[in-house]
Amino acid sequence: MGQQEVYDFLKKNKGKWWTSKEISKKMGASQGSVTTTLTKLRKRKDVQFKMSEERTNMFLYMYNG
């Protein structure tokens, strides 16, 4: 599973905030690989991210388009 697959998933589901855990379950991939991929996409500014208001140390991600 690579960056393109996660990017495509977020693009297909734009307008909704996702946790890495939710993405990994929907895609059938490990949470670690999804989290690593999301970090790379954040650095490239391909996705939006914010801290969760409900839990500390949890990020939410959305397609940046």
mmCIF file of the N, C-alpha and C atoms, coordinates in Angstrom:
data_MODEL
# 
_entry.id   MODEL 
# 
loop_
_atom_site.group_PDB 
_atom_site.id 
_atom_site.type_symbol 
_atom_site.label_atom_id 
_atom_site.label_alt_id 
_atom_site.label_comp_id 
_atom_site.label_asym_id 
_atom_site.label_entity_id 
_atom_site.label_seq_id 
_atom_site.pdbx_PDB_ins_code 
_atom_site.Cartn_x 
_atom_site.Cartn_y 
_atom_site.Cartn_z 
_atom_site.occupancy 
_atom_site.B_iso_or_equiv 
_atom_site.pdbx_formal_charge 
_atom_site.auth_seq_id 
_atom_site.auth_comp_id 
_atom_site.auth_asym_id 
_atom_site.auth_atom_id 
_atom_site.pdbx_PDB_model_num 
ATOM 1   N N  . MET A 1 1  ? 0.849   -1.179 0.000  1.00 0.00 ? 1  MET A N  1 
ATOM 2   C CA . MET A 1 1  ? 0.000   0.000  0.000  1.00 0.00 ? 1  MET A CA 1 
ATOM 3   C C  . MET A 1 1  ? 0.892   1.239  0.000  1.00 0.00 ? 1  MET A C  1 
ATOM 4   N N  . GLY A 1 2  ? 0.597   2.161  -0.892 1.00 0.00 ? 2  GLY A N  1 
ATOM 5   C CA . GLY A 1 2  ? 1.434   3.339  -1.025 1.00 0.00 ? 2  GLY A CA 1 
ATOM 6   C C  . GLY A 1 2  ? 0.665   4.630  -0.828 1.00 0.00 ? 2  GLY A C  1 
ATOM 7   N N  . GLN A 1 3  ? 1.398   5.711  -1.021 1.00 0.00 ? 3  GLN A N  1 
ATOM 8   C CA . GLN A 1 3  ? 0.816   7.041  -0.834 1.00 0.00 ? 3  GLN A CA 1 
ATOM 9   C C  . GLN A 1 3  ? -0.356  7.284  -1.770 1.00 0.00 ? 3  GLN A C  1 
ATOM 10  N N  . GLN A 1 4  ? -0.232  6.793  -3.003 1.00 0.00 ? 4  GLN A N  1 
ATOM 11  C CA . GLN A 1 4  ? -1.286  7.053  -3.987 1.00 0.00 ? 4  GLN A CA 1 
ATOM 12  C C  . GLN A 1 4  ? -2.616  6.438  -3.565 1.00 0.00 ? 4  GLN A C  1 
ATOM 13  N N  . GLU A 1 5  ? -2.574  5.235  -2.991 1.00 0.00 ? 5  GLU A N  1 
ATOM 14  C CA . GLU A 1 5  ? -3.812  4.573  -2.574 1.00 0.00 ? 5  GLU A CA 1 
ATOM 15  C C  . GLU A 1 5  ? -4.511  5.344  -1.455 1.00 0.00 ? 5  GLU A C  1 
ATOM 16  N N  . VAL A 1 6  ? -3.730  5.808  -0.475 1.00 0.00 ? 6  VAL A N  1 
ATOM 17  C CA . VAL A 1 6  ? -4.324  6.584  0.624  1.00 0.00 ? 6  VAL A CA 1 
ATOM 18  C C  . VAL A 1 6  ? -4.841  7.919  0.098  1.00 0.00 ? 6  VAL A C  1 
ATOM 19  N N  . TYR A 1 7  ? -4.061  8.565  -0.755 1.00 0.00 ? 7  TYR A N  1 
ATOM 20  C CA . TYR A 1 7  ? -4.482  9.825  -1.358 1.00 0.00 ? 7  TYR A CA 1 
ATOM 21  C C  . TYR A 1 7  ? -5.780  9.643  -2.137 1.00 0.00 ? 7  TYR A C  1 
ATOM 22  N N  . ASP A 1 8  ? -5.849  8.578  -2.937 1.00 0.00 ? 8  ASP A N  1 
ATOM 23  C CA . ASP A 1 8  ? -7.058  8.302  -3.724 1.00 0.00 ? 8  ASP A CA 1 
ATOM 24  C C  . ASP A 1 8  ? -8.257  8.028  -2.821 1.00 0.00 ? 8  ASP A C  1 
ATOM 25  N N  . PHE A 1 9  ? -8.033  7.306  -1.716 1.00 0.00 ? 9  PHE A N  1 
ATOM 26  C CA . PHE A 1 9  ? -9.116  7.038  -0.766 1.00 0.00 ? 9  PHE A CA 1 
ATOM 27  C C  . PHE A 1 9  ? -9.667  8.345  -0.201 1.00 0.00 ? 9  PHE A C  1 
ATOM 28  N N  . LEU A 1 10 ? -8.787  9.248  0.233  1.00 0.00 ? 10 LEU A N  1 
ATOM 29  C CA . LEU A 1 10 ? -9.243  10.522 0.793  1.00 0.00 ? 10 LEU A CA 1 
ATOM 30  C C  . LEU A 1 10 ? -9.931  11.376 -0.272 1.00 0.00 ? 10 LEU A C  1 
ATOM 31  N N  . LYS A 1 11 ? -9.402  11.335 -1.488 1.00 0.00 ? 11 LYS A N  1 
ATOM 32  C CA . LYS A 1 11 ? -10.002 12.104 -2.580 1.00 0.00 ? 11 LYS A CA 1 
ATOM 33  C C  . LYS A 1 11 ? -11.405 11.583 -2.887 1.00 0.00 ? 11 LYS A C  1 
ATOM 34  N N  . LYS A 1 12 ? -11.555 10.266 -2.905 1.00 0.00 ? 12 LYS A N  1 
ATOM 35  C CA . LYS A 1 12 ? -12.856 9.645  -3.179 1.00 0.00 ? 12 LYS A CA 1 
ATOM 36  C C  . LYS A 1 12 ? -13.868 9.973  -2.079 1.00 0.00 ? 12 LYS A C  1 
ATOM 37  N N  . ASN A 1 13 ? -13.383 10.156 -0.870 1.00 0.00 ? 13 ASN A N  1 
ATOM 38  C CA . ASN A 1 13 ? -14.241 10.416 0.287  1.00 0.00 ? 13 ASN A CA 1 
ATOM 39  C C  . ASN A 1 13 ? -14.054 11.839 0.812  1.00 0.00 ? 13 ASN A C  1 
ATOM 40  N N  . LYS A 1 14 ? -13.903 12.787 -0.110 1.00 0.00 ? 14 LYS A N  1 
ATOM 41  C CA . LYS A 1 14 ? -13.632 14.158 0.317  1.00 0.00 ? 14 LYS A CA 1 
ATOM 42  C C  . LYS A 1 14 ? -14.813 14.762 1.074  1.00 0.00 ? 14 LYS A C  1 
ATOM 43  N N  . GLY A 1 15 ? -14.487 15.715 1.926  1.00 0.00 ? 15 GLY A N  1 
ATOM 44  C CA . GLY A 1 15 ? -15.511 16.378 2.719  1.00 0.00 ? 15 GLY A CA 1 
ATOM 45  C C  . GLY A 1 15 ? -15.721 15.738 4.081  1.00 0.00 ? 15 GLY A C  1 
ATOM 46  N N  . LYS A 1 16 ? -14.979 14.664 4.375  1.00 0.00 ? 16 LYS A N  1 
ATOM 47  C CA . LYS A 1 16 ? -15.109 13.977 5.657  1.00 0.00 ? 16 LYS A CA 1 
ATOM 48  C C  . LYS A 1 16 ? -13.730 13.856 6.295  1.00 0.00 ? 16 LYS A C  1 
ATOM 49  N N  . TRP A 1 17 ? -13.675 14.068 7.609  1.00 0.00 ? 17 TRP A N  1 
ATOM 50  C CA . TRP A 1 17 ? -12.440 13.884 8.359  1.00 0.00 ? 17 TRP A CA 1 
ATOM 51  C C  . TRP A 1 17 ? -12.311 12.419 8.759  1.00 0.00 ? 17 TRP A C  1 
ATOM 52  N N  . TRP A 1 18 ? -11.107 11.860 8.637  1.00 0.00 ? 18 TRP A N  1 
ATOM 53  C CA . TRP A 1 18 ? -10.828 10.462 8.923  1.00 0.00 ? 18 TRP A CA 1 
ATOM 54  C C  . TRP A 1 18 ? -9.653  10.338 9.887  1.00 0.00 ? 18 TRP A C  1 
ATOM 55  N N  . THR A 1 19 ? -9.690  9.336  10.761 1.00 0.00 ? 19 THR A N  1 
ATOM 56  C CA . THR A 1 19 ? -8.517  8.986  11.562 1.00 0.00 ? 19 THR A CA 1 
ATOM 57  C C  . THR A 1 19 ? -7.724  7.943  10.779 1.00 0.00 ? 19 THR A C  1 
ATOM 58  N N  . SER A 1 20 ? -6.467  7.763  11.148 1.00 0.00 ? 20 SER A N  1 
ATOM 59  C CA . SER A 1 20 ? -5.656  6.747  10.475 1.00 0.00 ? 20 SER A CA 1 
ATOM 60  C C  . SER A 1 20 ? -6.237  5.352  10.729 1.00 0.00 ? 20 SER A C  1 
ATOM 61  N N  . LYS A 1 21 ? -6.825  5.151  11.890 1.00 0.00 ? 21 LYS A N  1 
ATOM 62  C CA . LYS A 1 21 ? -7.428  3.859  12.217 1.00 0.00 ? 21 LYS A CA 1 
ATOM 63  C C  . LYS A 1 21 ? -8.615  3.570  11.301 1.00 0.00 ? 21 LYS A C  1 
ATOM 64  N N  . GLU A 1 22 ? -9.461  4.574  11.074 1.00 0.00 ? 22 GLU A N  1 
ATOM 65  C CA . GLU A 1 22 ? -10.619 4.402  10.187 1.00 0.00 ? 22 GLU A CA 1 
ATOM 66  C C  . GLU A 1 22 ? -10.166 4.098  8.756  1.00 0.00 ? 22 GLU A C  1 
ATOM 67  N N  . ILE A 1 23 ? -9.147  4.821  8.299  1.00 0.00 ? 23 ILE A N  1 
ATOM 68  C CA . ILE A 1 23 ? -8.636  4.616  6.938  1.00 0.00 ? 23 ILE A CA 1 
ATOM 69  C C  . ILE A 1 23 ? -8.075  3.207  6.804  1.00 0.00 ? 23 ILE A C  1 
ATOM 70  N N  . SER A 1 24 ? -7.289  2.783  7.791  1.00 0.00 ? 24 SER A N  1 
ATOM 71  C CA . SER A 1 24 ? -6.676  1.451  7.710  1.00 0.00 ? 24 SER A CA 1 
ATOM 72  C C  . SER A 1 24 ? -7.733  0.350  7.689  1.00 0.00 ? 24 SER A C  1 
ATOM 73  N N  . LYS A 1 25 ? -8.796  0.505  8.474  1.00 0.00 ? 25 LYS A N  1 
ATOM 74  C CA . LYS A 1 25 ? -9.876  -0.496 8.468  1.00 0.00 ? 25 LYS A CA 1 
ATOM 75  C C  . LYS A 1 25 ? -10.578 -0.534 7.115  1.00 0.00 ? 25 LYS A C  1 
ATOM 76  N N  . LYS A 1 26 ? -10.898 0.638  6.556  1.00 0.00 ? 26 LYS A N  1 
ATOM 77  C CA . LYS A 1 26 ? -11.607 0.701  5.277  1.00 0.00 ? 26 LYS A CA 1 
ATOM 78  C C  . LYS A 1 26 ? -10.762 0.139  4.127  1.00 0.00 ? 26 LYS A C  1 
ATOM 79  N N  . MET A 1 27 ? -9.441  0.366  4.205  1.00 0.00 ? 27 MET A N  1 
ATOM 80  C CA . MET A 1 27 ? -8.558  -0.056 3.131  1.00 0.00 ? 27 MET A CA 1 
ATOM 81  C C  . MET A 1 27 ? -7.992  -1.461 3.340  1.00 0.00 ? 27 MET A C  1 
ATOM 82  N N  . GLY A 1 28 ? -8.142  -2.018 4.536  1.00 0.00 ? 28 GLY A N  1 
ATOM 83  C CA . GLY A 1 28 ? -7.581  -3.323 4.817  1.00 0.00 ? 28 GLY A CA 1 
ATOM 84  C C  . GLY A 1 28 ? -6.064  -3.314 4.898  1.00 0.00 ? 28 GLY A C  1 
ATOM 85  N N  . ALA A 1 29 ? -5.520  -2.224 5.417  1.00 0.00 ? 29 ALA A N  1 
ATOM 86  C CA . ALA A 1 29 ? -4.068  -2.065 5.538  1.00 0.00 ? 29 ALA A CA 1 
ATOM 87  C C  . ALA A 1 29 ? -3.714  -1.878 7.011  1.00 0.00 ? 29 ALA A C  1 
ATOM 88  N N  . SER A 1 30 ? -2.441  -2.030 7.334  1.00 0.00 ? 30 SER A N  1 
ATOM 89  C CA . SER A 1 30 ? -2.033  -1.842 8.722  1.00 0.00 ? 30 SER A CA 1 
ATOM 90  C C  . SER A 1 30 ? -2.093  -0.362 9.090  1.00 0.00 ? 30 SER A C  1 
ATOM 91  N N  . GLN A 1 31 ? -2.402  -0.106 10.345 1.00 0.00 ? 31 GLN A N  1 
ATOM 92  C CA . GLN A 1 31 ? -2.503  1.277  10.806 1.00 0.00 ? 31 GLN A CA 1 
ATOM 93  C C  . GLN A 1 31 ? -1.145  1.969  10.743 1.00 0.00 ? 31 GLN A C  1 
ATOM 94  N N  . GLY A 1 32 ? -0.086  1.229  11.003 1.00 0.00 ? 32 GLY A N  1 
ATOM 95  C CA . GLY A 1 32 ? 1.262   1.806  10.950 1.00 0.00 ? 32 GLY A CA 1 
ATOM 96  C C  . GLY A 1 32 ? 1.626   2.306  9.566  1.00 0.00 ? 32 GLY A C  1 
ATOM 97  N N  . SER A 1 33 ? 1.324   1.502  8.544  1.00 0.00 ? 33 SER A N  1 
ATOM 98  C CA . SER A 1 33 ? 1.667   1.933  7.185  1.00 0.00 ? 33 SER A CA 1 
ATOM 99  C C  . SER A 1 33 ? 0.802   3.113  6.750  1.00 0.00 ? 33 SER A C  1 
ATOM 100 N N  . VAL A 1 34 ? -0.448  3.123  7.170  1.00 0.00 ? 34 VAL A N  1 
ATOM 101 C CA . VAL A 1 34 ? -1.330  4.256  6.836  1.00 0.00 ? 34 VAL A CA 1 
ATOM 102 C C  . VAL A 1 34 ? -0.831  5.523  7.531  1.00 0.00 ? 34 VAL A C  1 
ATOM 103 N N  . THR A 1 35 ? -0.453  5.416  8.798  1.00 0.00 ? 35 THR A N  1 
ATOM 104 C CA . THR A 1 35 ? 0.041   6.574  9.541  1.00 0.00 ? 35 THR A CA 1 
ATOM 105 C C  . THR A 1 35 ? 1.321   7.122  8.910  1.00 0.00 ? 35 THR A C  1 
ATOM 106 N N  . THR A 1 36 ? 2.235   6.245  8.527  1.00 0.00 ? 36 THR A N  1 
ATOM 107 C CA . THR A 1 36 ? 3.471   6.670  7.863  1.00 0.00 ? 36 THR A CA 1 
ATOM 108 C C  . THR A 1 36 ? 3.167   7.387  6.556  1.00 0.00 ? 36 THR A C  1 
ATOM 109 N N  . THR A 1 37 ? 2.244   6.827  5.791  1.00 0.00 ? 37 THR A N  1 
ATOM 110 C CA . THR A 1 37 ? 1.856   7.431  4.519  1.00 0.00 ? 37 THR A CA 1 
ATOM 111 C C  . THR A 1 37 ? 1.213   8.796  4.725  1.00 0.00 ? 37 THR A C  1 
ATOM 112 N N  . LEU A 1 38 ? 0.329   8.913  5.722  1.00 0.00 ? 38 LEU A N  1 
ATOM 113 C CA . LEU A 1 38 ? -0.329  10.192 5.996  1.00 0.00 ? 38 LEU A CA 1 
ATOM 114 C C  . LEU A 1 38 ? 0.681   11.254 6.415  1.00 0.00 ? 38 LEU A C  1 
ATOM 115 N N  . THR A 1 39 ? 1.698   10.863 7.153  1.00 0.00 ? 39 THR A N  1 
ATOM 116 C CA . THR A 1 39 ? 2.750   11.807 7.548  1.00 0.00 ? 39 THR A CA 1 
ATOM 117 C C  . THR A 1 39 ? 3.456   12.355 6.310  1.00 0.00 ? 39 THR A C  1 
ATOM 118 N N  . LYS A 1 40 ? 3.759   11.488 5.356  1.00 0.00 ? 40 LYS A N  1 
ATOM 119 C CA . LYS A 1 40 ? 4.402   11.927 4.116  1.00 0.00 ? 40 LYS A CA 1 
ATOM 120 C C  . LYS A 1 40 ? 3.481   12.842 3.317  1.00 0.00 ? 40 LYS A C  1 
ATOM 121 N N  . LEU A 1 41 ? 2.193   12.500 3.247  1.00 0.00 ? 41 LEU A N  1 
ATOM 122 C CA . LEU A 1 41 ? 1.239   13.343 2.522  1.00 0.00 ? 41 LEU A CA 1 
ATOM 123 C C  . LEU A 1 41 ? 1.064   14.695 3.199  1.00 0.00 ? 41 LEU A C  1 
ATOM 124 N N  . ARG A 1 42 ? 1.126   14.724 4.537  1.00 0.00 ? 42 ARG A N  1 
ATOM 125 C CA . ARG A 1 42 ? 1.051   15.999 5.282  1.00 0.00 ? 42 ARG A CA 1 
ATOM 126 C C  . ARG A 1 42 ? 2.232   16.889 4.929  1.00 0.00 ? 42 ARG A C  1 
ATOM 127 N N  . LYS A 1 43 ? 3.427   16.311 4.886  1.00 0.00 ? 43 LYS A N  1 
ATOM 128 C CA . LYS A 1 43 ? 4.631   17.087 4.579  1.00 0.00 ? 43 LYS A CA 1 
ATOM 129 C C  . LYS A 1 43 ? 4.581   17.669 3.172  1.00 0.00 ? 43 LYS A C  1 
ATOM 130 N N  . ARG A 1 44 ? 3.943   16.945 2.255  1.00 0.00 ? 44 ARG A N  1 
ATOM 131 C CA . ARG A 1 44 ? 3.791   17.434 0.882  1.00 0.00 ? 44 ARG A CA 1 
ATOM 132 C C  . ARG A 1 44 ? 2.586   18.358 0.729  1.00 0.00 ? 44 ARG A C  1 
ATOM 133 N N  . LYS A 1 45 ? 1.833   18.522 1.821  1.00 0.00 ? 45 LYS A N  1 
ATOM 134 C CA . LYS A 1 45 ? 0.630   19.365 1.847  1.00 0.00 ? 45 LYS A CA 1 
ATOM 135 C C  . LYS A 1 45 ? -0.450  18.852 0.892  1.00 0.00 ? 45 LYS A C  1 
ATOM 136 N N  . ASP A 1 46 ? -0.508  17.518 0.739  1.00 0.00 ? 46 ASP A N  1 
ATOM 137 C CA . ASP A 1 46 ? -1.523  16.896 -0.108 1.00 0.00 ? 46 ASP A CA 1 
ATOM 138 C C  . ASP A 1 46 ? -2.811  16.621 0.660  1.00 0.00 ? 46 ASP A C  1 
ATOM 139 N N  . VAL A 1 47 ? -2.742  16.647 1.987  1.00 0.00 ? 47 VAL A N  1 
ATOM 140 C CA . VAL A 1 47 ? -3.923  16.418 2.819  1.00 0.00 ? 47 VAL A CA 1 
ATOM 141 C C  . VAL A 1 47 ? -3.991  17.481 3.905  1.00 0.00 ? 47 VAL A C  1 
ATOM 142 N N  . GLN A 1 48 ? -5.205  17.765 4.350  1.00 0.00 ? 48 GLN A N  1 
ATOM 143 C CA . GLN A 1 48 ? -5.401  18.644 5.494  1.00 0.00 ? 48 GLN A CA 1 
ATOM 144 C C  . GLN A 1 48 ? -5.369  17.786 6.748  1.00 0.00 ? 48 GLN A C  1 
ATOM 145 N N  . PHE A 1 49 ? -4.934  18.359 7.846  1.00 0.00 ? 49 PHE A N  1 
ATOM 146 C CA . PHE A 1 49 ? -4.977  17.625 9.099  1.00 0.00 ? 49 PHE A CA 1 
ATOM 147 C C  . PHE A 1 49 ? -5.237  18.574 10.248 1.00 0.00 ? 49 PHE A C  1 
ATOM 148 N N  . LYS A 1 50 ? -5.792  18.018 11.314 1.00 0.00 ? 50 LYS A N  1 
ATOM 149 C CA . LYS A 1 50 ? -6.047  18.793 12.520 1.00 0.00 ? 50 LYS A CA 1 
ATOM 150 C C  . LYS A 1 50 ? -6.050  17.843 13.706 1.00 0.00 ? 50 LYS A C  1 
ATOM 151 N N  . MET A 1 51 ? -5.884  18.395 14.884 1.00 0.00 ? 51 MET A N  1 
ATOM 152 C CA . MET A 1 51 ? -5.956  17.599 16.105 1.00 0.00 ? 51 MET A CA 1 
ATOM 153 C C  . MET A 1 51 ? -7.425  17.334 16.424 1.00 0.00 ? 51 MET A C  1 
ATOM 154 N N  . SER A 1 52 ? -7.692  16.151 16.926 1.00 0.00 ? 52 SER A N  1 
ATOM 155 C CA . SER A 1 52 ? -9.037  15.801 17.346 1.00 0.00 ? 52 SER A CA 1 
ATOM 156 C C  . SER A 1 52 ? -9.422  16.612 18.572 1.00 0.00 ? 52 SER A C  1 
ATOM 157 N N  . GLU A 1 53 ? -10.649 17.055 18.612 1.00 0.00 ? 53 GLU A N  1 
ATOM 158 C CA . GLU A 1 53 ? -11.150 17.795 19.774 1.00 0.00 ? 53 GLU A CA 1 
ATOM 159 C C  . GLU A 1 53 ? -11.558 16.833 20.884 1.00 0.00 ? 53 GLU A C  1 
ATOM 160 N N  . GLU A 1 54 ? -11.805 15.577 20.524 1.00 0.00 ? 54 GLU A N  1 
ATOM 161 C CA . GLU A 1 54 ? -12.282 14.596 21.492 1.00 0.00 ? 54 GLU A CA 1 
ATOM 162 C C  . GLU A 1 54 ? -11.144 13.903 22.238 1.00 0.00 ? 54 GLU A C  1 
ATOM 163 N N  . ARG A 1 55 ? -10.042 13.636 21.537 1.00 0.00 ? 55 ARG A N  1 
ATOM 164 C CA . ARG A 1 55 ? -8.930  12.913 22.146 1.00 0.00 ? 55 ARG A CA 1 
ATOM 165 C C  . ARG A 1 55 ? -7.623  13.617 21.854 1.00 0.00 ? 55 ARG A C  1 
ATOM 166 N N  . THR A 1 56 ? -6.759  13.659 22.843 1.00 0.00 ? 56 THR A N  1 
ATOM 167 C CA . THR A 1 56 ? -5.450  14.252 22.613 1.00 0.00 ? 56 THR A CA 1 
ATOM 168 C C  . THR A 1 56 ? -4.584  13.276 21.828 1.00 0.00 ? 56 THR A C  1 
ATOM 169 N N  . ASN A 1 57 ? -3.641  13.811 21.121 1.00 0.00 ? 57 ASN A N  1 
ATOM 170 C CA . ASN A 1 57 ? -2.681  13.015 20.364 1.00 0.00 ? 57 ASN A CA 1 
ATOM 171 C C  . ASN A 1 57 ? -3.322  12.207 19.235 1.00 0.00 ? 57 ASN A C  1 
ATOM 172 N N  . MET A 1 58 ? -4.456  12.668 18.704 1.00 0.00 ? 58 MET A N  1 
ATOM 173 C CA . MET A 1 58 ? -5.096  12.007 17.572 1.00 0.00 ? 58 MET A CA 1 
ATOM 174 C C  . MET A 1 58 ? -5.305  13.040 16.470 1.00 0.00 ? 58 MET A C  1 
ATOM 175 N N  . PHE A 1 59 ? -4.848  12.701 15.278 1.00 0.00 ? 59 PHE A N  1 
ATOM 176 C CA . PHE A 1 59 ? -5.024  13.587 14.138 1.00 0.00 ? 59 PHE A CA 1 
ATOM 177 C C  . PHE A 1 59 ? -6.183  13.103 13.270 1.00 0.00 ? 59 PHE A C  1 
ATOM 178 N N  . LEU A 1 60 ? -6.822  14.057 12.622 1.00 0.00 ? 60 LEU A N  1 
ATOM 179 C CA . LEU A 1 60 ? -7.852  13.786 11.626 1.00 0.00 ? 60 LEU A CA 1 
ATOM 180 C C  . LEU A 1 60 ? -7.341  14.287 10.290 1.00 0.00 ? 60 LEU A C  1 
ATOM 181 N N  . TYR A 1 61 ? -7.675  13.570 9.226  1.00 0.00 ? 61 TYR A N  1 
ATOM 182 C CA . TYR A 1 61 ? -7.164  13.878 7.897  1.00 0.00 ? 61 TYR A CA 1 
ATOM 183 C C  . TYR A 1 61 ? -8.302  14.011 6.901  1.00 0.00 ? 61 TYR A C  1 
ATOM 184 N N  . MET A 1 62 ? -8.080  14.908 5.905  1.00 0.00 ? 62 MET A N  1 
ATOM 185 C CA . MET A 1 62 ? -9.068  15.131 4.852  1.00 0.00 ? 62 MET A CA 1 
ATOM 186 C C  . MET A 1 62 ? -8.327  15.483 3.562  1.00 0.00 ? 62 MET A C  1 
ATOM 187 N N  . TYR A 1 63 ? -8.938  15.128 2.448  1.00 0.00 ? 63 TYR A N  1 
ATOM 188 C CA . TYR A 1 63 ? -8.401  15.485 1.138  1.00 0.00 ? 63 TYR A CA 1 
ATOM 189 C C  . TYR A 1 63 ? -8.268  16.996 1.035  1.00 0.00 ? 63 TYR A C  1 
ATOM 190 N N  . ASN A 1 64 ? -7.163  17.445 0.505  1.00 0.00 ? 64 ASN A N  1 
ATOM 191 C CA . ASN A 1 64 ? -6.888  18.879 0.366  1.00 0.00 ? 64 ASN A CA 1 
ATOM 192 C C  . ASN A 1 64 ? -7.132  19.299 -1.075 1.00 0.00 ? 64 ASN A C  1 
ATOM 193 N N  . GLY A 1 65 ? -8.397  19.385 -1.448 1.00 0.00 ? 65 GLY A N  1 
ATOM 194 C CA . GLY A 1 65 ? -8.670  19.702 -2.835 1.00 0.00 ? 65 GLY A CA 1 
ATOM 195 C C  . GLY A 1 65 ? -9.758  20.679 -3.040 1.00 0.00 ? 65 GLY A C  1 
# 
